[in-house]
Each structure stands twice: as structure tokens, then as C-alpha cells.
């Protein structure tokens, strides 16, 4: 899994451009989750953190999602 950070700047002239960049990215990946932080006096806008997998990448964690080996009982 990877993550990427976006900032949505206030003001309609910047917000449209920033939202278009975020939407293009979201449509090109498999999104796991998104976290958003509200703007504060110190920040330049909305902070958006996207956790994702690249399209075509295998989902899951290597070695952890495989079928467990069969267990045989010795009689």
C-alpha cells in the first residue's frame, strides 16, 4: 500500500484545479482509504491523504493472504 498527500487550497480559482488533480488521481488507482484534515489558521487548505494500490497491483500482503498449507494428522 502507498500513500499520497494533496492540498485543496481555498478560493475557487485554486480549488477547481486542486480538485481536478485529486479526482484524476483517484480515478487512476484503487483507493483503500482517505483521511481529510480541516484547514486551520496555520494550514494553506484542506489536507487530503490517500492510501491506495496502483491499478494492476496485486491486492493483499505477500505471504499473509495465501492459502495456509494443509495439516495432516499422523495416526
GROMACS elastic network, one bead per residue, 0.5 to 0.9 nm:
[ bonds ]
;  ai    aj funct       b0    kb
    1    32     6  0.83152   500
    1    51     6  0.66580   500
    1    52     6  0.57216   500
    1    53     6  0.53435   500
    1    54     6  0.84140   500
    1    59     6  0.86003   500
    1    60     6  0.86408   500
    1    61     6  0.87172   500
    2    50     6  0.82322   500
    2    51     6  0.56419   500
    2    52     6  0.54267   500
    2    53     6  0.62205   500
    2    54     6  0.83008   500
    3    49     6  0.67779   500
    3    50     6  0.53761   500
    3    52     6  0.60568   500
    3    53     6  0.85363   500
    4    48     6  0.83308   500
    4    49     6  0.58103   500
    4    50     6  0.53215   500
    4    51     6  0.67222   500
    4    52     6  0.81140   500
    5    47     6  0.72300   500
    5    48     6  0.57440   500
    5    50     6  0.63829   500
    6    18     6  0.79770   500
    6    21     6  0.87353   500
    6    22     6  0.69965   500
    6    46     6  0.81763   500
    6    47     6  0.60218   500
    6    48     6  0.50314   500
    6    49     6  0.63723   500
    6    50     6  0.80769   500
    7    18     6  0.71362   500
    7    19     6  0.89892   500
    7    22     6  0.89163   500
    7    44     6  0.76060   500
    7    45     6  0.60342   500
    7    46     6  0.55046   500
    7    48     6  0.60963   500
    7    49     6  0.87986   500
    8    14     6  0.75860   500
    8    15     6  0.57447   500
    8    16     6  0.86938   500
    8    17     6  0.86535   500
    8    18     6  0.53697   500
    8    19     6  0.66524   500
    8    22     6  0.86286   500
    8    44     6  0.80926   500
    8    45     6  0.53629   500
    8    47     6  0.65533   500
    8    48     6  0.76218   500
    9    12     6  0.85665   500
    9    13     6  0.89757   500
    9    14     6  0.57492   500
    9    15     6  0.54783   500
    9    18     6  0.69809   500
    9    44     6  0.60573   500
    9    46     6  0.65342   500
    9    47     6  0.88582   500
   10    13     6  0.83474   500
   10    14     6  0.65832   500
   10    15     6  0.59491   500
   10    44     6  0.74405   500
   10    45     6  0.56091   500
   10    46     6  0.78411   500
   11    14     6  0.56719   500
   11    15     6  0.58680   500
   11    16     6  0.86489   500
   12    16     6  0.60748   500
   12    17     6  0.86652   500
   13    16     6  0.61644   500
   13    17     6  0.71581   500
   14    17     6  0.53646   500
   14    18     6  0.61237   500
   14    19     6  0.85060   500
   15    18     6  0.50660   500
   15    19     6  0.58378   500
   15    20     6  0.83580   500
   16    19     6  0.51835   500
   16    20     6  0.60529   500
   16    21     6  0.86698   500
   17    20     6  0.51755   500
   17    21     6  0.63555   500
   17    22     6  0.87759   500
   18    21     6  0.51851   500
   18    22     6  0.62740   500
   18    23     6  0.86335   500
   19    22     6  0.50224   500
   19    23     6  0.59707   500
   19    24     6  0.84813   500
   20    23     6  0.50907   500
   20    24     6  0.60782   500
   20    25     6  0.85875   500
   21    24     6  0.52469   500
   21    25     6  0.63049   500
   21    26     6  0.87103   500
   22    25     6  0.51706   500
   22    26     6  0.61296   500
   22    27     6  0.86785   500
   22    48     6  0.88973   500
   23    26     6  0.50441   500
   23    27     6  0.61770   500
   23    28     6  0.87146   500
   24    27     6  0.53150   500
   24    28     6  0.64966   500
   25    28     6  0.52174   500
   25    29     6  0.66952   500
   26    29     6  0.56716   500
   26    30     6  0.75342   500
   26    31     6  0.69307   500
   26    50     6  0.84173   500
   26    52     6  0.87710   500
   27    30     6  0.79225   500
   27    31     6  0.88383   500
   28    54     6  0.76898   500
   28    55     6  0.68746   500
   29    52     6  0.64389   500
   29    53     6  0.61034   500
   29    54     6  0.50438   500
   29    55     6  0.51213   500
   29    56     6  0.88582   500
   30    51     6  0.87878   500
   30    52     6  0.55238   500
   30    53     6  0.52248   500
   30    54     6  0.62295   500
   30    55     6  0.59768   500
   30    56     6  0.89429   500
   31    34     6  0.76241   500
   31    50     6  0.70812   500
   31    51     6  0.61338   500
   31    53     6  0.65672   500
   31    54     6  0.87328   500
   32    50     6  0.77072   500
   32    51     6  0.54270   500
   32    52     6  0.51236   500
   32    53     6  0.74137   500
   33    49     6  0.84055   500
   33    50     6  0.61062   500
   33    51     6  0.52795   500
   33    52     6  0.70983   500
   34    48     6  0.69405   500
   34    49     6  0.56669   500
   34    51     6  0.62186   500
   34    52     6  0.87670   500
   35    47     6  0.81776   500
   35    48     6  0.58323   500
   35    49     6  0.51337   500
   35    50     6  0.65884   500
   35    51     6  0.84583   500
   36    46     6  0.70003   500
   36    47     6  0.56403   500
   36    49     6  0.63839   500
   36    50     6  0.87986   500
   37    40     6  0.88096   500
   37    45     6  0.88810   500
   37    46     6  0.59344   500
   37    47     6  0.50520   500
   37    48     6  0.65706   500
   37    49     6  0.85643   500
   38    43     6  0.88329   500
   38    45     6  0.75673   500
   38    46     6  0.54347   500
   38    47     6  0.68710   500
   39    42     6  0.78862   500
   39    43     6  0.56811   500
   39    44     6  0.69951   500
   39    46     6  0.50607   500
   39    47     6  0.72460   500
   40    43     6  0.52148   500
   40    44     6  0.79191   500
   40    45     6  0.76711   500
   40    46     6  0.86314   500
   41    44     6  0.80905   500
   43    46     6  0.77900   500
   43    47     6  0.83710   500
   44    47     6  0.85381   500
   53    56     6  0.83688   500
   53    57     6  0.64002   500
   53    58     6  0.82259   500
   53    59     6  0.74081   500
   54    57     6  0.54238   500
   54    58     6  0.86770   500
   55    58     6  0.84884   500
   56    59     6  0.87822   500
   58    61     6  0.85865   500
   58    62     6  0.88740   500
   59    62     6  0.87124   500
   60    63     6  0.87952   500
   60    64     6  0.76050   500
   60    65     6  0.61536   500
   61    64     6  0.55384   500
   61    65     6  0.61394   500
   61    66     6  0.88945   500
   62    65     6  0.65922   500
   62    66     6  0.76644   500
   63    66     6  0.57291   500
   64    67     6  0.84777   500
   64    68     6  0.89247   500
   65    68     6  0.85427   500
   66    69     6  0.89363   500
   67    70     6  0.88550   500
   68    71     6  0.88820   500
